């Protein structure tokens, strides 16, 4: 499994999500779309950690963002980037393109900034950028002394990616539509462009103050009542009646006594944004008038109203009927469509399948954490167990241990007391770190390891590919 696109979502509290137009990346205002989907990878200065009190070491993992909201990543996608003339471009959404495929393993932070490492740990790009982010298709968005630009994996300048399709021009304070060749399709009719073209629809404010959707010819598709909105994705657009600022936080490690994960495991905390979702006809699918509506996933979203929490699919139908559930300590594993919830009466955890809402684990557990690769951890009756996704016990694990998610190669880190071990899918030890005080998940057989305050790159045999020399190091 590629854990960047596995989309395991931690619900430690509830989801943190963006406001509306805000100064992401410093110079360029951007609407931050709220779907949790990690298109690429970038690096961060901030680390969030979860650790067991009994543990003397700290297993950490960072979110993927430097000087920008991630969110996920982004989650993870920033819509739209604005040109210097402040005209919204078409939404750029990239589903594929692993940085590894272009020879890049990680981003590293030196004394003067961030650079890139190759598959063998060699320095491909010197550490001269204040931020660096993988955009897909072998392109990296970097911030240098002269602002933002694009480079390739070998550090050479590259043209920015452009989405083919209609865009907007500005004239005398209003906006009009132009086609992909730059020919004007409409006169400047719109006060604002609220969301650029995506799936053939843009959201605009008309000259009379109404808001709605238009197609590529300028035909009005619908009008709707909202304050701000994001672009369409898979037939739905998020709209908002209230906006608030937020920041992502990330927790690492499936902690046996807490929870955590990789950069697909995102702690969620409700931000007070009054969001809802509408379809391509402007029909309300999820109403923003509910007490709390959480960001949309590929399966649907959580809705809380009058003290009851439920899960609705992308058609607005309840899959998990409203009940006295608590999201704190829970996890949504989007790739497999699984979610854990806490029963407010008993305080115990259970698990549901989002495809049909069927409960697959009763409310009997103190903790449940998905690790990917058909593995999970649960804590019940004082015992902590590594198990297959169907509940079959693989191995009992010492109480107080800390475990990170499995990589696509089936390797995970397990911290037991003073020891940090690499383990396989059976929970068997592959090697024990002799040098290392913090680790991050494996990816493509490599993992960041911290020793004496510096980060290096280690392979699955426990050998240094790059000796600890960096202030920070993030897998791409």
C-alpha positions in Angstrom: 0.0 0.0 0.0 1.2 3.5 -0.7 0.5 5.1 2.7 0.3 8.6 1.2 -2.9 7.6 -0.6 -4.1 5.1 1.9 -5.8 7.9 3.7 -6.1 6.7 7.2 -7.7 9.4 9.2 -7.2 9.8 12.9 -10.2 11.2 14.8 -8.4 12.1 18.0 -10.8 15.0 18.5 -12.5 16.1 15.3 -11.4 17.5 11.9 -9.3 20.6 11.5 -10.1 22.3 8.3 -9.5 25.5 6.4 -11.2 28.8 6.2 -11.8 30.6 2.9 -9.4 32.8 0.9 -6.3 33.1 3.1 -2.6 33.8 2.6 -1.3 30.3 2.1 2.4 30.2 1.1 2.8 33.9 2.0 2.2 35.8 -1.2 -0.5 33.9 -2.9 -4.1 33.8 -1.5 -5.7 30.4 -1.8 -8.9 28.6 -1.1 -8.0 25.5 0.8 -10.3 22.7 -0.3 -11.3 20.5 2.6 -11.3 16.9 1.1 -8.7 14.7 2.8 -6.7 13.6 -0.1 -2.9 13.8 -0.2 -1.8 14.6 -3.8 1.8 14.8 -3.0 4.3 15.5 -0.2 6.0 18.5 1.3 8.1 19.0 4.4 7.5 20.6 7.7 9.1 22.4 10.6 6.5 21.3 13.1 6.4 17.9 14.7 3.5 16.5 16.7 3.9 13.4 18.8 2.1 10.9 20.7 3.9 8.9 23.4 3.2 6.6 26.2 4.2 7.9 29.6 6.1 4.7 30.4 8.3 5.1 27.3 11.7 6.7 27.6 12.0 7.4 23.8 9.7 9.3 21.5 8.5 8.0 18.2 7.5 10.9 16.0 6.1 11.7 12.6 5.5 15.0 11.0 2.9 16.4 8.8 4.0 17.4 5.4 4.2 21.1 5.0 6.7 23.9 5.4 5.3 27.4 5.8 2.0 26.4 4.4 -1.1 24.6 5.6 -1.0 21.0 4.8 -4.0 19.2 4.3 -2.7 17.0 3.8 -2.4 17.4 3.4 -4.8 18.3 2.6 -6.6 18.3 3.1 -3.6 18.4 0.9 -4.9 20.3 -2.1 -4.8 24.1 -2.4 -7.3 25.6 -4.8 -6.7 27.7 -6.7 -3.2 29.2 -7.0 -3.6 32.8 -8.0 -1.6 34.4 -10.8 0.2 37.6 -9.9 -2.7 39.6 -11.5 -5.0 37.9 -8.9 -7.0 35.9 -11.5 -8.1 32.5 -10.3 -6.7 29.7 -12.5 -8.3 26.4 -13.2 -8.1 24.0 -10.4 -5.1 21.7 -10.6 -5.7 18.2 -9.2 -3.1 15.5 -9.5 -4.0 12.0 -8.5 -0.7 10.2 -9.2 3.0 10.6 -9.7 5.0 9.3 -6.8 8.2 11.3 -6.2 10.1 8.0 -5.9 9.3 7.3 -9.6 11.3 10.4 -10.4 14.3 9.3 -8.3 13.5 11.2 -5.1 13.2 9.5 -1.7 13.1 12.3 0.8 13.4 16.0 1.6 16.1 17.1 4.1 16.7 20.2 6.0 20.2 21.6 6.2 21.5 24.7 7.9 20.1 27.0 5.2 17.0 25.3 4.0 15.5 22.3 2.4 16.8 20.0 -0.4 16.1 16.6 -1.9 17.7 13.2 -1.5 17.8 10.5 -4.1 16.9 6.8 -3.8 20.5 6.0 -2.6 20.5 8.9 -0.1 22.5 11.1 -2.5 21.9 14.9 -2.4 20.0 15.7 -5.6 19.0 19.3 -4.7 21.1 21.4 -2.3 19.3 22.7 0.9 18.6 26.2 -0.2 14.8 26.5 -0.2 12.6 27.6 2.7 9.9 25.2 1.5 9.6 22.4 -0.9 6.5 20.4 -2.0 5.9 17.6 -4.4 3.2 18.6 -6.9 3.1 15.4 -9.0 4.4 14.5 -12.5 8.0 15.1 -11.3 7.6 18.7 -10.4 8.4 20.3 -7.0 7.1 23.7 -5.9 9.8 25.5 -4.0 10.2 28.9 -2.2 13.5 30.6 -2.6 14.8 34.1 -2.3 12.8 35.3 -5.3 9.5 33.6 -4.2 7.8 30.5 -5.5 8.9 28.5 -8.6 9.0 25.0 -9.9 11.9 22.6 -10.2 12.5 19.1 -11.4 14.0 16.3 -9.3 17.5 17.3 -10.4 16.9 20.9 -9.3 16.5 22.4 -12.8 13.9 25.2 -13.3 10.6 24.0 -14.7 7.5 25.6 -16.1 4.5 25.6 -13.8 1.8 23.0 -14.5 -1.2 24.4 -16.1 -4.7 22.8 -16.3 -6.2 22.8 -19.7 -9.6 24.3 -19.9 -11.4 27.6 -19.4 -10.2 30.3 -17.1 -11.2 33.8 -16.0 -9.9 37.2 -17.0 -10.5 40.5 -15.1 -11.5 43.8 -16.6 -12.7 46.9 -14.8 -13.1 45.1 -11.5 -15.2 42.2 -12.8 -14.5 38.7 -14.2 -15.3 37.0 -17.4 -14.7 33.6 -18.9 -12.0 32.8 -21.5 -11.5 29.5 -23.3 -8.3 27.4 -23.2 -6.9 29.4 -26.2 -7.5 32.7 -24.3 -10.4 33.8 -26.4 -13.1 35.6 -24.4 -16.3 33.6 -24.1 -18.3 36.1 -21.9 -18.1 39.7 -21.1 -16.9 40.6 -17.6 -20.1 39.7 -15.7 -19.1 38.4 -12.3 -18.2 40.3 -9.1 -16.2 37.4 -7.7 -14.9 34.0 -8.8 -15.5 31.9 -5.7 -14.2 28.6 -7.1 -12.5 28.0 -10.4 -13.6 25.5 -13.0 -13.6 22.0 -11.9 -15.7 19.2 -13.4 -17.0 21.8 -15.8 -18.5 24.1 -13.2 -17.2 27.3 -11.6 -18.8 29.1 -8.6 -19.3 32.8 -9.0 -21.0 35.9 -7.5 -23.2 37.6 -10.1 -23.6 41.3 -10.6 -26.8 41.3 -8.6 -25.0 39.7 -5.6 -26.5 36.3 -6.0 -24.1 33.3 -6.1 -24.2 30.1 -8.1 -22.7 27.9 -10.7 -21.9 28.5 -14.3 -20.6 26.2 -17.1 -17.8 26.8 -19.5 -20.0 28.9 -21.8 -21.2 31.1 -18.9 -24.6 29.5 -18.8 -26.1 29.8 -15.3 -26.6 26.3 -13.9 -28.1 27.2 -10.5 -28.1 29.9 -7.8 -27.5 29.0 -4.2 -27.2 30.7 -0.8 -23.7 30.4 0.7 -20.8 32.7 1.8 -17.9 30.8 0.3 -17.3 27.6 -1.5 -14.6 25.2 -2.9 -14.3 23.6 -6.3 -16.2 20.4 -7.2 -14.6 17.1 -6.6 -16.4 13.9 -7.6 -19.7 15.7 -8.0 -19.7 17.6 -4.7 -18.7 21.1 -3.7 -18.3 22.3 -0.1 -20.0 25.5 0.8 -19.8 27.5 4.0 -21.8 29.9 6.0 -19.0 30.8 8.4 -15.2 30.6 8.2 -12.5 30.2 10.8 -8.7 29.9 10.7 -7.1 26.6 11.6 -3.9 24.7 11.6 -3.2 21.0 10.9 -1.7 18.9 13.6 -0.4 15.4 13.1 0.0 12.5 15.5 2.4 9.6 14.9 2.5 6.1 15.9 -0.3 3.7 16.7 0.1 4.2 20.4 -1.1 1.5 22.7 -2.8 3.7 25.1 -3.2 6.5 22.6 -3.5 6.4 18.8 -1.4 7.6 16.0 -0.3 7.0 12.4 1.6 8.0 9.3 1.0 11.1 7.3 -2.3 9.4 6.3 -3.3 9.4 9.9 -4.6 12.9 10.6 -5.8 14.1 14.0 -9.3 15.6 13.6 -10.6 18.5 15.5 -13.8 20.4 14.7 -13.1 24.0 13.9 -16.5 25.6 14.1 -16.9 26.1 10.3 -20.5 25.8 9.2 -20.0 23.8 6.1 -22.3 21.8 3.9 -22.2 20.1 0.5 -24.1 20.6 -2.7 -24.2 18.6 -5.9 -23.6 19.7 -9.5 -27.2 20.9 -9.7 -26.9 23.1 -6.7 -29.0 20.8 -4.6 -28.1 20.5 -0.9 -26.7 17.1 -0.1 -25.5 17.8 3.4 -27.1 20.8 5.1 -24.8 23.4 6.8 -27.5 24.1 9.3 -26.6 20.9 11.2 -24.7 21.5 14.4 -21.5 20.1 13.0 -20.6 18.8 9.6 -17.2 17.4 9.0 -15.1 17.4 5.8 -16.1 15.0 3.0 -14.2 11.8 2.4 -14.6 9.4 -0.5 -17.2 7.5 1.6 -19.1 10.4 3.0 -18.9 12.5 6.2 -19.9 12.7 9.8 -22.8 14.9 10.8 -23.6 15.8 14.4 -27.0 17.3 15.3 -28.9 17.6 18.6 -26.2 15.6 20.4 -26.3 12.6 18.0 -23.5 11.7 15.6 -24.0 9.7 12.4 -22.3 9.1 9.0 -23.8 10.0 5.7 -22.7 8.8 2.3 -22.0 11.2 -0.7 -25.7 11.1 -1.6 -26.6 12.5 1.9 -28.0 9.1 3.1 -27.3 7.9 6.6 -25.0 4.9 6.6 -24.4 4.9 10.3 -27.7 6.2 11.9 -27.3 9.0 14.4 -26.4 7.7 17.9 -24.6 8.6 21.1 -21.2 8.1 19.6 -17.9 10.0 20.3 -15.2 10.6 17.8 -12.4 11.2 20.3 -9.9 8.4 20.1 -11.4 7.1 16.9 -10.0 6.5 13.5 -11.3 6.4 9.9 -9.3 4.3 7.5 -10.6 5.7 4.2 -8.8 3.3 1.9 -10.7 0.3 3.3 -13.8 2.2 4.4 -13.5 1.4 8.1 -14.1 3.6 11.1 -13.8 3.2 14.9 -16.2 5.1 17.2 -16.6 5.3 21.0 -19.8 4.5 22.7 -20.5 7.4 25.0 -22.3 5.2 27.5 -19.7 2.5 28.0 -16.6 4.5 26.9 -15.6 1.5 24.8 -14.5 1.5 21.1 -16.1 -0.4 18.3 -15.7 -0.5 14.5 -18.0 0.0 11.5 -17.9 -0.6 7.8 -18.7 2.5 5.8 -19.9 0.7 2.7 -23.1 -0.5 4.4 -22.8 0.8 8.0 -22.5 -2.7 9.5 -20.8 -2.8 12.9 -17.9 -5.3 12.6 -16.5 -4.9 16.1 -18.7 -4.6 19.2 -18.1 -1.8 21.7 -15.7 -3.9 23.8 -12.3 -2.4 23.2 -10.3 0.2 25.1 -8.4 1.1 21.9 -8.5 0.2 18.2 -5.9 1.4 15.7 -5.6 0.4 12.0 -2.0 0.0 10.9 -2.5 -0.7 7.2 -1.4 -3.8 5.3 -4.2 -5.8 6.9 -3.0 -5.1 10.4 -4.5 -3.4 13.4 -3.9 -3.0 17.1 -6.5 -3.3 19.8 -6.4 -3.1 23.6 -8.9 -5.2 25.5 -9.0 -6.5 29.1 -5.6 -5.1 29.8 -3.9 -6.8 26.9 -2.6 -5.2 23.7 -2.7 -7.3 20.6 -1.4 -7.0 17.0 -4.1 -8.6 14.9 -5.2 -9.0 11.3 -8.1 -6.8 10.1 -10.6 -9.6 10.8 -9.5 -9.7 14.4 -7.3 -12.8 14.2 -4.6 -12.4 16.8 -1.1 -12.2 15.4 0.9 -11.4 18.5 0.5 -10.0 21.9 2.5 -6.8 22.5 3.8 -5.4 25.8 1.5 -2.8 27.4 2.9 0.7 27.0 4.6 -0.1 23.6 4.3 2.3 20.7 3.9 1.2 17.1 3.9 3.1 13.8 1.9 2.0 10.7 3.2 -0.6 8.3 4.9 0.4 5.1 3.9 -1.1 1.7 6.8 -3.6 2.3 5.2 -4.8 5.5 7.7 -3.1 7.9 6.7 -1.1 11.0 8.5 0.4 14.0 7.8 -0.9 17.5 9.1 0.9 20.5 9.2 -1.2 23.7 10.7 0.7 26.7 14.2 1.8 25.7 14.2 -0.3 22.5 13.1 0.7 19.0 12.6 -2.3 16.7 11.7 -2.9 13.1 9.1 -5.6 12.9 7.4 -7.6 10.1 3.8 -8.4 9.6 4.1 -11.3 12.1 5.4 -8.9 14.7 8.8 -10.6 14.5 11.9 -8.4 15.1 13.9 -7.7 12.0 16.5 -5.6 13.8 16.8 -3.4 16.9 18.2 0.1 16.6 21.6 0.5 18.2 21.6 4.2 17.4 18.4 6.1 17.4 16.1 8.1 19.6 13.2 8.8 17.2 11.9 7.3 14.0 9.4 7.9 11.2 7.5 5.3 9.1 9.3 3.3 6.3 8.6 4.1 2.7 10.1 2.3 -0.2 12.3 0.4 2.2 13.8 3.6 3.8 13.0 5.4 7.1 14.1 8.6 8.8 16.0 7.9 12.0 17.1 10.5 14.5 20.4 10.0 16.4 22.1 12.6 18.6 19.7 15.3 17.5 20.2 14.8 13.8 18.2 12.9 11.2 19.6 10.3 8.8 18.1 7.7 6.4 18.2 4.0 7.3 17.3 0.9 5.1 15.2 -2.1 6.1 18.4 -4.0 7.1 19.2 -1.4 9.7 22.1 0.2 7.8 22.6 3.9 7.3 21.9 5.0 3.8 22.6 8.5 4.8 24.3 9.2 8.2 22.5 11.4 10.7 23.5 14.9 9.6 20.3 16.8 9.0 18.0 19.1 11.1 15.0 17.3 9.7 14.2 14.7 7.1 10.9 13.7 5.6 10.0 10.9 3.2 8.4 12.1 0.0 
